[in-house]
Amino acid sequence: MSKSFTVEVNKKWCKGCGLCIAVCPKKVLELDSDVKCEPVRMEDCIGCRQCENICPDLAITVEESGQ
């Protein structure tokens, strides 16, 4: 059984720099119409936490989802 992950973005902290989008190997994240990071393919997340680690504003949290 494969693990699933939840990506949460604090939109108040996100400045839309795009670093998280650039490092995500599964292209889970995109910028929304307000130029804020948004998880659009969360089912593809492998839990590598690269987005969480690179975010200069600490706006992203990746957690393992219970199944």
One Martini backbone bead per residue (centre of mass of N, CA, C, O) as a GRO file, in nm:
protein
   67
    1MET     BB    1   0.093   0.038   0.026
    2SER     BB    2   0.074   0.356  -0.043
    3LYS     BB    3   0.158   0.665   0.023
    4SER     BB    4   0.019   0.971   0.148
    5PHE     BB    5  -0.007   1.331   0.089
    6THR     BB    6  -0.008   1.658   0.242
    7VAL     BB    7  -0.043   1.989   0.109
    8GLU     BB    8   0.029   2.295   0.275
    9VAL     BB    9  -0.072   2.644   0.234
   10ASN     BB   10   0.021   2.961   0.341
   11LYS     BB   11  -0.106   3.236   0.186
   12LYS     BB   12   0.003   3.466   0.375
   13TRP     BB   13   0.317   3.378   0.332
   14CYS     BB   14   0.305   3.366   0.038
   15LYS     BB   15   0.497   3.522  -0.251
   16GLY     BB   16   0.540   3.366  -0.531
   17CYS     BB   17   0.842   3.260  -0.622
   18GLY     BB   18   0.855   2.931  -0.726
   19LEU     BB   19   1.054   2.726  -0.594
   20CYS     BB   20   0.865   2.483  -0.540
   21ILE     BB   21   0.796   2.430  -0.837
   22ALA     BB   22   1.090   2.377  -0.938
   23VAL     BB   23   1.151   2.118  -0.727
   24CYS     BB   24   0.918   1.947  -0.814
   25PRO     BB   25   0.909   1.620  -0.946
   26LYS     BB   26   0.561   1.610  -0.979
   27LYS     BB   27   0.401   1.876  -1.021
   28VAL     BB   28   0.200   1.974  -0.774
   29LEU     BB   29   0.262   2.278  -0.824
   30GLU     BB   30   0.103   2.607  -0.846
   31LEU     BB   31  -0.009   2.906  -0.957
   32ASP     BB   32  -0.241   3.120  -0.893
   33SER     BB   33  -0.427   3.408  -0.951
   34ASP     BB   34  -0.259   3.534  -0.683
   35VAL     BB   35   0.034   3.426  -0.676
   36LYS     BB   36   0.001   3.137  -0.533
   37CYS     BB   37   0.052   2.856  -0.392
   38GLU     BB   38  -0.076   2.531  -0.529
   39PRO     BB   39  -0.222   2.229  -0.492
   40VAL     BB   40  -0.312   2.018  -0.790
   41ARG     BB   41  -0.143   1.717  -0.740
   42MET     BB   42  -0.150   1.550  -0.458
   43GLU     BB   43  -0.153   1.245  -0.559
   44ASP     BB   44   0.166   1.281  -0.661
   45CYS     BB   45   0.288   1.290  -0.394
   46ILE     BB   46   0.608   1.167  -0.230
   47GLY     BB   47   0.734   1.324   0.027
   48CYS     BB   48   1.018   1.492  -0.007
   49ARG     BB   49   1.009   1.810   0.090
   50GLN     BB   50   1.132   2.029  -0.101
   51CYS     BB   51   0.928   2.260  -0.071
   52GLU     BB   52   0.956   2.296   0.235
   53ASN     BB   53   1.273   2.351   0.235
   54ILE     BB   54   1.275   2.605   0.017
   55CYS     BB   55   1.093   2.784   0.172
   56PRO     BB   56   1.144   3.113   0.288
   57ASP     BB   57   0.838   3.130   0.450
   58LEU     BB   58   0.717   2.864   0.570
   59ALA     BB   59   0.433   2.783   0.390
   60ILE     BB   60   0.506   2.469   0.388
   61THR     BB   61   0.331   2.151   0.439
   62VAL     BB   62   0.422   1.806   0.490
   63GLU     BB   63   0.202   1.518   0.517
   64GLU     BB   64   0.099   1.227   0.625
   65SER     BB   65  -0.159   1.030   0.531
   66GLY     BB   66  -0.428   0.863   0.626
   67GLN     BB   67  -0.546   0.508   0.525
   0.00000   0.00000   0.00000
